[in-house]
Amino acid sequence: MFKDLDPLLHSQLRLAVMSLLISVKEADFVYLKEQTGATSGNLSVQIDKLNTAGYIDIQKTFQGKMPRTVCKITDKGIDAFDGYVKNLKPYIKRNPV
């Protein structure tokens, strides 16, 4: 009845990042940091893990002299997120007592 949950997405911060990215075309690092309340260092590590897994793409550019990091969810990331949500539902379904 209970299926395994993707351990990569079971982290609160990585799940928050994926939840934000699933609903937008792309998001920059500053936006993700503001929305999650994460520190720059922790967010950087977590988006790198998602990128390494192929769940997100990261583009690093400059806006003037300032570096800009933009993240976008991939098709693999969408599938992983949808699977995570599907597998999570039996855990949170309320059964009558």
JOKALIN-V983573 format. One record per run of one state. SS is the DSSP state (2 for helix, 1 for strand, 0 for the rest). FROM is the first residue (numbers start at 1). TO is the last residue. If there is no record, write none. Layout:
ss | from | to
SS | FROM | TO
SS | FROM | TO
This chain:
ss | from | to
0 | 1 | 11
2 | 12 | 21
0 | 22 | 26
1 | 27 | 28
2 | 29 | 36
0 | 37 | 39
2 | 40 | 52
0 | 53 | 55
1 | 56 | 63
0 | 64 | 65
1 | 66 | 73
0 | 74 | 74
2 | 75 | 92
0 | 93 | 97
